[in-house]
Amino acid sequence: MPGRAQEAHGASLRCGGKAAKWLNDGVPPAQVAEWAGNSVAVLLATYARCGDGQLPDLRRRLEAAGDLP
C-alpha cells in the first residue's frame, strides 16, 4: 500500500520514471526515498546506475574542493 507522500508525488520505485528523473536532477536520495515511500537503501539499490550526466559536474566540484581521489 503506498504512503501519503508516494500518492502525493506519484513516485514509485516500480515504475521509476519520476524517481529516476529526480535523482538525475540532483534531488537528494533521502528526499526521493521519502516521496517514493521507501528507504534510501532500497532506492539506491534500485537506481545505483541512475547518475546519468552527473560525473562531469561531480568531478568539477571535487576538483574545486581539492578532494578529487
NULO-160712 format. One record per residue (C-alpha): residue number from 0; x, y, z. Coordinates in steps of 0.5 Angstrom, whole numbers, plus 500, padded with zeros to 3 digits. Layout:
// residues N
<r><num>NUM</num><east>X</east><north>Y</north><up>Z</up></r>
...
***
This chain:
// residues 69
<r><num>0</num><east>500</east><north>500</north><up>500</up></r>
<r><num>1</num><east>503</east><north>507</north><up>498</up></r>
<r><num>2</num><east>504</east><north>512</north><up>503</up></r>
<r><num>3</num><east>501</east><north>519</north><up>503</up></r>
<r><num>4</num><east>508</east><north>522</north><up>500</up></r>
<r><num>5</num><east>508</east><north>517</north><up>495</up></r>
<r><num>6</num><east>501</east><north>518</north><up>493</up></r>
<r><num>7</num><east>502</east><north>526</north><up>493</up></r>
<r><num>8</num><east>508</east><north>526</north><up>489</up></r>
<r><num>9</num><east>506</east><north>520</north><up>484</up></r>
<r><num>10</num><east>513</east><north>517</north><up>486</up></r>
<r><num>11</num><east>514</east><north>509</north><up>485</up></r>
<r><num>12</num><east>520</east><north>505</north><up>485</up></r>
<r><num>13</num><east>517</east><north>500</north><up>481</up></r>
<r><num>14</num><east>515</east><north>505</north><up>475</up></r>
<r><num>15</num><east>522</east><north>509</north><up>476</up></r>
<r><num>16</num><east>520</east><north>515</north><up>472</up></r>
<r><num>17</num><east>520</east><north>520</north><up>477</up></r>
<r><num>18</num><east>524</east><north>518</north><up>482</up></r>
<r><num>19</num><east>530</east><north>517</north><up>477</up></r>
<r><num>20</num><east>529</east><north>524</north><up>474</up></r>
<r><num>21</num><east>529</east><north>527</north><up>481</up></r>
<r><num>22</num><east>536</east><north>523</north><up>482</up></r>
<r><num>23</num><east>539</east><north>525</north><up>476</up></r>
<r><num>24</num><east>536</east><north>533</north><up>477</up></r>
<r><num>25</num><east>540</east><north>533</north><up>484</up></r>
<r><num>26</num><east>535</east><north>532</north><up>489</up></r>
<r><num>27</num><east>538</east><north>528</north><up>495</up></r>
<r><num>28</num><east>537</east><north>521</north><up>495</up></r>
<r><num>29</num><east>534</east><north>522</north><up>502</up></r>
<r><num>30</num><east>528</east><north>526</north><up>500</up></r>
<r><num>31</num><east>527</east><north>522</north><up>494</up></r>
<r><num>32</num><east>526</east><north>516</north><up>498</up></r>
<r><num>33</num><east>521</east><north>519</north><up>503</up></r>
<r><num>34</num><east>517</east><north>521</north><up>497</up></r>
<r><num>35</num><east>517</east><north>514</north><up>494</up></r>
<r><num>36</num><east>516</east><north>511</north><up>501</up></r>
<r><num>37</num><east>522</east><north>507</north><up>501</up></r>
<r><num>38</num><east>528</east><north>507</north><up>505</up></r>
<r><num>39</num><east>535</east><north>510</north><up>502</up></r>
<r><num>40</num><east>538</east><north>503</north><up>502</up></r>
<r><num>41</num><east>532</east><north>501</north><up>497</up></r>
<r><num>42</num><east>532</east><north>507</north><up>493</up></r>
<r><num>43</num><east>540</east><north>507</north><up>492</up></r>
<r><num>44</num><east>540</east><north>499</north><up>490</up></r>
<r><num>45</num><east>534</east><north>500</north><up>485</up></r>
<r><num>46</num><east>538</east><north>506</north><up>482</up></r>
<r><num>47</num><east>545</east><north>505</north><up>483</up></r>
<r><num>48</num><east>547</east><north>507</north><up>476</up></r>
<r><num>49</num><east>542</east><north>513</north><up>475</up></r>
<r><num>50</num><east>547</east><north>518</north><up>475</up></r>
<r><num>51</num><east>547</east><north>520</north><up>468</up></r>
<r><num>52</num><east>551</east><north>526</north><up>466</up></r>
<r><num>53</num><east>553</east><north>528</north><up>474</up></r>
<r><num>54</num><east>560</east><north>525</north><up>473</up></r>
<r><num>55</num><east>563</east><north>532</north><up>470</up></r>
<r><num>56</num><east>559</east><north>536</north><up>475</up></r>
<r><num>57</num><east>562</east><north>532</north><up>481</up></r>
<r><num>58</num><east>569</east><north>532</north><up>478</up></r>
<r><num>59</num><east>569</east><north>540</north><up>478</up></r>
<r><num>60</num><east>566</east><north>540</north><up>485</up></r>
<r><num>61</num><east>571</east><north>535</north><up>488</up></r>
<r><num>62</num><east>577</east><north>539</north><up>484</up></r>
<r><num>63</num><east>575</east><north>546</north><up>486</up></r>
<r><num>64</num><east>575</east><north>543</north><up>493</up></r>
<r><num>65</num><east>581</east><north>539</north><up>493</up></r>
<r><num>66</num><east>578</east><north>533</north><up>494</up></r>
<r><num>67</num><east>579</east><north>529</north><up>488</up></r>
<r><num>68</num><east>582</east><north>522</north><up>489</up></r>
***
